[in-house]
Amino acid sequence: MRALLLCVVFVSVGCGDNALVIDESGVDETATTEKAVIYGTDNRTDVYAHPDATMRQRALQSTVALIPASALDVRTPSNVRVRSATLAQSQGLCAGQRFANDPTAAFCSGTLVDDDLVLTAGHCLVTAADCASTRVVFKYAKASADALEPITTDDVFSCAGIVVRAETQTAQGVVDFALVRLTRSATPRFTPAPVRRATTALVTGQRVGVIGSGSGVPFKIDTGGSVRDPGAGLSFEATTDTFGGNSGSGVYELDGYSVAGILVQGDTDYVRQGSCNVVNVCRESGCSGETIVATHVALSALCRADPSSRLCASAPRPMTPPAPAPAALAYQGRLTANATRNTADQVVTLRRGQTLSAGTCGVPGAVGTGDTFVRVVSASTRRTVAQNDDGCGRLSFLRFVAPADGDYVLRAGCYADTACTGTLAWEVR
């Protein structure tokens, strides 16, 4: 049954990073707006078994499950356990239904789209209290037919606040999205998925894929869907095999693997067969289709409220100072014993993480004749931290990343006790 969505809200909501609560009795069932159905063949596939390597990567690196804190046991940080009923138990399934023994801990799905931003459906997280009681979990997937991917506390995140959200029905389509900020950055451990920014609609028949936790189970990938109705700009309809719990799932355009939409609504999941339930199956052209909100709708709201340099083309970006002009030191060398004596020296001050490039080649202004040798010595320890002999033929080039703030001595000389001349050039970035 299709749900009716109400008011539009764009808010910034804060909430604390509460400690996880262990609920020994299991997890409460949480209602979701999205309902779904199988169109034609059931194309849902566990992550480990899906043939598309890019979609597997999106599943393990960019997809998240929204799970109540009470459903996670974190007493062993290296082995977070999920507490929930099985799919067969929670849905009263008949024998022989797929994924019957899977856990059903997730109530919604989402996608990492920036270092600390997750895109999901607006009806999944409405209030600060919803945010506080929810954990955002990566790697909620099966590693094999009988085992889940190992989950540690590094894979579990808390919700710091709802940056923007909306939940409404308009003449141009459904608007239902939320962008949620995490309490810490998920990168570089995980990788944000690319997001489609274009406002143009997808085309009828275009192939799309979806990743998420339908009915709360570990991530499933479906790449058998297609666009049925491109819509009027805000949302579109597709034939993805998705269920309650897929709310907020990223819907990918499969020609570029970018997130084109957010799954929010659909048809009935299960139908009665005697005394138990089975998956509702429709023809590819039957039932009502799954409703997907276009990503540009959510990005537009984000870029007005809290611009992201990754997602908003007009957002202020960190200024990159122009690279300084290379510095240079001309020298003549002889009997320098691999630039350890009788050298031409230059002290360079570096900050931690800065890169020093230096040589008689490889840097603008660098030249040399003979067999040159370049060395970098820490001024504090007097130990060599980088050196090069034949970086470009018989000339020298090195690149050194400073491990700590401090002074470093560039020493220009010649190989062994040969004679050479050159201009040692260097630059710091």
Residue pairs with C-beta under 8 A, 6 or more apart in sequence:
1 35
1 268
2 35
2 265
2 266
2 267
2 288
2 291
3 33
3 34
3 35
3 123
3 265
4 169
5 33
5 122
5 123
5 167
5 168
5 169
5 174
5 175
5 176
6 167
6 168
7 167
7 168
8 166
8 167
8 168
8 175
9 122
9 165
9 166
9 167
10 164
10 165
10 166
10 301
10 304
10 305
11 162
11 164
11 165
12 161
12 162
12 163
12 164
12 305
12 306
13 127
13 128
13 131
13 161
13 162
14 128
14 160
14 161
15 128
15 129
15 131
15 132
15 159
15 160
15 161
16 132
17 158
17 160
17 183
18 69
18 132
18 133
18 158
20 69
20 72
20 74
20 135
20 156
21 69
21 70
22 70
22 72
22 73
22 74
22 75
22 83
23 68
23 70
23 71
23 83
24 83
26 71
26 83
26 84
26 85
27 67
27 68
27 70
27 71
27 83
27 84
27 85
27 105
28 68
28 70
29 90
30 68
30 107
32 107
32 108
32 123
32 124
32 244
32 245
32 247
33 121
33 123
33 176
33 247
33 264
33 265
34 121
34 123
34 242
34 243
34 244
34 245
34 246
34 247
34 263
34 264
34 265
34 266
35 243
35 244
35 265
35 266
35 267
35 268
35 269
36 214
36 240
36 241
36 242
36 243
36 244
36 246
36 266
36 267
36 269
36 290
37 241
37 266
37 267
37 268
37 269
37 279
37 280
37 281
37 282
37 287
37 290
38 241
38 279
38 280
38 281
38 282
39 225
39 239
39 240
39 241
39 282
39 283
39 284
39 286
39 287
40 224
40 239
40 281
40 282
40 283
40 284
41 224
42 98
42 241
42 279
42 281
43 222
43 223
43 224
43 225
43 241
44 98
44 99
44 214
44 220
44 221
44 222
44 241
45 220
45 221
45 222
46 141
46 142
46 145
46 218
46 219
46 220
46 221
47 56
47 59
47 60
47 141
47 142
47 149
47 218
47 219
47 220
47 221
48 56
48 141
48 142
48 143
48 144
50 56
50 59
50 221
50 223
52 209
52 221
52 223
54 257
55 209
55 211
55 221
55 223
55 252
55 257
56 221
57 191
58 193
58 211
58 250
58 252
58 257
59 141
59 211
59 219
59 221
60 138
60 139
60 141
60 149
61 112
61 138
61 190
61 191
61 193
62 111
62 112
62 113
62 190
62 191
62 192
62 193
62 250
63 109
63 110
63 111
63 112
63 138
63 193
63 211
63 212
63 219
63 249
63 250
64 109
64 110
64 111
64 112
64 118
64 136
64 137
64 138
64 140
64 157
65 105
65 106
65 108
65 109
65 110
65 136
65 137
65 140
65 212
65 213
65 218
65 219
66 106
66 107
66 108
66 109
66 110
66 120
66 124
66 125
66 134
66 135
66 136
66 137
66 248
67 82
67 105
67 106
67 107
67 134
67 135
67 137
67 140
68 105
68 107
68 133
68 134
68 135
69 133
69 134
69 135
70 83
70 133
71 82
71 83
71 84
71 105
72 80
72 81
72 82
72 83
72 105
72 135
72 137
72 156
73 80
73 81
73 82
73 83
74 80
74 153
74 156
77 152
77 153
78 152
78 153
79 150
79 151
79 152
80 151
80 152
80 153
80 155
80 156
82 103
82 105
82 140
82 148
82 151
83 105
84 90
84 103
84 104
84 105
84 216
85 103
85 104
86 100
86 101
86 102
86 103
86 104
87 93
87 97
87 99
87 100
87 101
87 102
87 103
87 104
87 215
87 216
87 217
88 97
88 100
88 101
90 104
90 215
90 216
91 215
91 269
91 270
91 277
92 276
92 277
93 100
93 270
93 276
93 277
93 278
94 273
94 274
94 276
94 277
94 278
95 276
97 278
97 279
98 279
99 215
99 217
99 220
102 142
102 217
102 218
103 148
103 216
103 217
103 218
104 215
104 216
104 217
104 245
105 140
105 216
106 137
106 140
106 213
106 216
106 217
106 245
107 124
107 216
107 245
108 120
108 121
108 124
108 125
108 213
108 245
108 247
108 248
109 120
109 211
109 212
109 213
109 219
109 245
109 246
109 247
109 248
109 249
109 250
109 263
110 118
110 119
110 120
110 124
110 136
110 180
110 248
110 249
110 250
111 118
111 119
111 120
111 193
111 211
111 248
111 249
111 250
111 259
112 118
112 138
112 186
112 190
112 191
112 192
112 193
113 119
113 179
113 192
113 193
113 195
113 259
113 310
113 311
114 192
114 308
114 310
114 311
115 185
115 186
115 187
115 192
115 310
116 160
116 181
116 182
116 184
116 185
116 186
117 163
117 179
117 180
117 181
117 182
117 192
117 302
117 308
117 311
118 136
118 179
118 180
118 182
119 177
119 178
119 179
119 180
119 195
119 248
119 250
119 259
119 262
119 295
119 298
120 177
120 178
120 180
120 247
120 248
120 262
121 176
121 177
121 178
121 247
121 248
121 262
121 263
121 264
121 293
122 165
122 166
122 167
122 175
122 176
122 177
122 178
122 264
123 167
123 176
123 247
123 264
124 130
124 178
124 247
124 248
125 131
125 134
125 159
125 162
125 165
125 178
125 180
126 165
126 167
128 161
128 162
131 159
131 160
131 161
131 162
131 180
132 159
134 159
135 156
135 157
135 158
135 159
136 156
136 157
136 158
136 159
136 180
136 182
137 151
137 155
137 156
137 157
138 151
138 155
138 156
138 157
138 186
138 190
139 149
139 150
139 151
139 155
140 148
140 149
140 151
140 213
140 218
140 219
141 148
141 149
141 218
141 219
142 148
142 149
142 218
143 149
143 150
148 218
149 218
154 189
155 189
157 182
157 183
157 184
157 186
158 182
158 183
159 180
159 181
159 182
159 183
160 181
160 182
160 183
161 180
161 181
162 178
162 179
162 180
162 181
163 179
163 180
163 181
163 302
163 305
163 306
164 177
164 178
164 179
164 298
164 301
164 302
164 305
164 306
165 177
165 178
165 179
166 175
166 176
166 177
166 178
166 297
166 301
167 175
167 176
168 174
168 175
168 176
169 175
170 234
171 232
172 231
172 232
172 233
172 234
173 231
173 232
173 233
173 234
173 235
173 236
173 293
174 234
174 235
174 264
174 265
174 291
174 293
175 234
175 235
175 293
175 297
176 262
176 264
176 265
176 293
177 262
177 264
177 293
177 297
177 298
177 301
178 248
179 298
179 301
179 302
186 192
192 310
193 250
193 252
193 258
193 259
194 256
194 257
194 258
194 259
195 258
195 259
195 295
195 299
195 311
196 253
196 256
196 258
196 259
196 260
196 294
196 295
196 296
197 295
197 296
197 299
197 311
197 313
198 296
199 233
199 294
199 296
201 230
201 231
201 232
201 233
201 236
201 294
202 208
202 227
202 230
202 236
202 253
202 260
203 227
203 230
204 227
204 228
204 229
204 230
205 226
205 227
206 226
206 227
206 253
206 255
207 223
207 225
207 226
207 253
207 254
207 255
208 225
208 226
208 227
208 238
208 240
208 251
208 252
208 253
208 254
208 260
208 261
208 292
209 221
209 222
209 223
209 225
209 240
209 251
209 252
209 254
210 221
210 222
210 225
210 240
210 241
210 242
210 246
210 249
210 250
210 251
210 252
210 263
211 219
211 220
211 221
211 222
211 249
211 250
211 252
212 219
212 220
212 242
212 245
212 246
212 248
212 249
212 250
212 263
213 219
213 220
213 245
213 246
213 249
214 220
214 241
214 242
214 243
214 244
214 245
214 246
214 249
215 243
215 244
215 245
215 269
216 244
216 245
217 245
222 240
222 241
222 242
223 254
224 239
224 241
225 238
225 239
225 240
225 241
225 251
225 290
226 238
226 239
227 236
227 237
227 238
228 237
228 238
228 239
228 285
228 289
229 236
229 237
229 289
230 236
231 237
231 294
233 294
234 293
234 294
234 297
235 261
235 264
235 291
235 292
235 293
235 294
235 297
236 261
236 291
236 292
236 294
237 288
237 289
237 290
237 291
237 292
238 251
238 289
238 290
238 292
239 284
239 289
239 290
240 246
240 251
240 263
240 290
240 292
242 249
242 263
242 266
242 290
243 266
243 269
244 269
246 263
247 263
247 264
248 262
248 263
248 264
249 262
249 263
250 259
250 261
250 262
250 263
251 259
251 260
251 261
251 262
251 263
251 292
252 258
252 259
252 260
253 260
259 295
260 292
260 294
260 295
261 292
261 293
261 294
261 295
262 292
262 293
262 295
262 298
263 290
263 291
263 292
264 291
264 292
264 293
265 290
265 291
266 288
266 289
266 290
266 291
267 280
267 282
267 287
267 288
267 289
267 290
268 280
269 279
269 280
270 277
270 278
270 279
270 280
271 277
271 278
271 279
271 280
280 287
299 311
299 312
302 308
302 311
302 312
303 311
303 312
303 314
303 315
307 314
307 315
307 316
308 315
309 315
309 316
309 317
309 318
323 427
323 429
324 427
324 428
325 427
326 363
326 364
326 365
326 366
326 425
326 426
326 427
327 346
327 425
327 426
327 427
328 365
328 366
328 423
328 424
328 425
328 426
329 344
329 346
329 410
329 412
329 423
329 424
329 425
330 344
330 422
330 423
330 424
331 343
331 344
331 412
331 421
331 422
331 423
331 424
332 419
332 420
332 421
333 339
333 342
333 343
333 344
333 372
333 412
333 413
333 414
333 419
333 420
333 421
333 422
334 342
334 414
334 417
334 418
334 419
334 420
335 341
335 342
335 417
336 342
336 343
336 373
336 413
336 414
336 417
337 413
337 416
337 417
338 373
338 375
338 387
338 389
338 413
338 415
338 416
339 373
339 374
339 375
339 387
339 411
339 412
339 413
339 414
340 375
340 411
340 413
341 413
342 413
343 375
343 411
343 412
343 413
344 411
344 412
344 413
344 424
345 409
345 410
345 411
345 412
346 409
346 410
346 412
346 424
346 426
347 379
347 407
347 408
347 409
347 410
348 356
348 407
348 408
348 409
348 410
348 426
348 428
349 406
349 407
349 408
350 356
350 402
350 405
350 406
350 407
350 408
350 428
351 402
351 405
352 402
352 403
352 404
352 405
353 401
353 402
354 401
354 402
354 428
354 429
355 399
355 400
355 401
355 402
355 428
355 429
356 376
356 399
356 400
356 401
356 402
356 408
356 410
356 426
356 427
356 428
357 363
357 397
357 398
357 399
357 426
357 427
357 428
357 429
358 374
358 376
358 397
358 398
358 400
358 410
358 424
358 425
358 426
358 427
359 366
359 374
359 388
359 391
359 392
359 395
359 396
359 397
359 398
359 424
359 425
359 426
360 366
360 367
360 368
360 372
360 374
360 395
360 396
360 397
360 412
360 422
360 423
360 424
360 425
361 367
361 368
361 391
361 392
361 393
361 395
361 396
361 397
362 391
362 392
362 397
363 397
363 425
363 426
363 427
364 425
364 427
365 423
365 425
366 395
366 397
366 422
366 423
366 424
366 425
367 422
367 423
368 394
368 395
368 396
368 420
368 421
368 422
368 423
369 420
369 421
369 422
370 394
370 414
370 418
370 419
370 420
370 421
370 422
371 389
371 390
371 394
371 414
371 415
371 416
371 418
371 420
372 394
372 395
372 396
372 412
372 413
372 414
372 415
372 420
372 422
373 387
373 388
373 389
373 396
373 412
373 413
373 414
373 415
374 387
374 388
374 396
374 397
374 398
374 410
374 411
374 412
374 413
374 424
375 384
375 386
375 387
375 410
375 411
375 413
376 384
376 385
376 386
376 387
376 398
376 400
376 408
376 409
376 410
376 411
377 383
377 384
377 385
377 408
377 409
377 411
378 385
378 406
378 408
378 409
379 406
379 407
379 408
379 409
380 406
380 407
385 400
385 408
386 398
386 399
386 400
387 398
388 396
388 397
388 398
389 396
389 415
390 396
391 397
391 398
394 415
395 422
400 408
402 408
410 424
410 426
412 422
412 424
413 420
414 420
